[in-house]
Amino acid sequence: MSHNLSAPPQKKANDRQAWFDAVPQTPGSIFDESRLAHNLDLLNETGSD
């Protein structure tokens, strides 16, 4: 379960993981990690036009 975004400092990464854990992982939620990763991919594609 690794996030290959421009990695923040390691201390921040732990804070971010704690934030992810605190968010309800409901299907279809914008905070669902797979959906979030997919949305980031879409943003990257449209940004690199």
ZILINKA-V187450 format. One record per residue. N is the residue number from 1. RES is the residue in one small letter. PSI is psi in degrees with one decimal (999 if undefined). BURIAL is # if it has 24 or more other C-alpha atoms within 12 Angstrom, else .. D_FIRST is the distance of its C-alpha to the first C-alpha in Angstrom with 2 decimals. Layout:
N_RES_PSI_BURIAL_D_FIRST + N_RES_PSI_BURIAL_D_FIRST
//
This chain:
1_m_65.8_._0.00 + 2_s_141.6_._3.80 + 3_h_114.3_._6.71 + 4_n_46.4_._9.65 + 5_l_172.5_._12.28 + 6_s_101.9_._15.23 + 7_a_127.4_._13.65 + 8_p_170.0_._15.77 + 9_p_148.6_._17.32 + 10_q_-36.4_._15.24 + 11_k_-42.2_._17.19 + 12_k_-36.2_._16.35 + 13_a_-40.6_._12.58 + 14_n_-39.3_._13.08 + 15_d_-41.5_._15.39 + 16_r_-39.4_._13.14 + 17_q_-39.3_._10.45 + 18_a_-37.6_._13.62 + 19_w_-44.9_._14.77 + 20_f_-42.7_._11.86 + 21_d_-30.5_._12.50 + 22_a_-20.9_._16.15 + 23_v_132.7_._16.05 + 24_p_124.3_._16.96 + 25_q_70.4_._14.39 + 26_t_142.0_._17.29 + 27_p_133.1_._17.36 + 28_g_-4.4_._18.63 + 29_s_144.1_._17.87 + 30_i_-19.2_._17.34 + 31_f_-4.5_._14.67 + 32_d_127.4_._12.67 + 33_e_-42.0_#_9.34 + 34_s_-39.9_._10.08 + 35_r_-40.0_._13.62 + 36_l_-44.4_._13.04 + 37_a_-40.6_._11.34 + 38_h_-43.9_._14.31 + 39_n_-38.8_._16.74 + 40_l_-39.1_._15.72 + 41_d_-42.3_._16.32 + 42_l_-41.6_._19.63 + 43_l_-40.9_._20.56 + 44_n_-39.8_._20.00 + 45_e_-45.4_._22.14 + 46_t_-28.0_._24.89 + 47_g_-24.6_._24.87 + 48_s_37.1_._25.48 + 49_d_999_._28.52
//
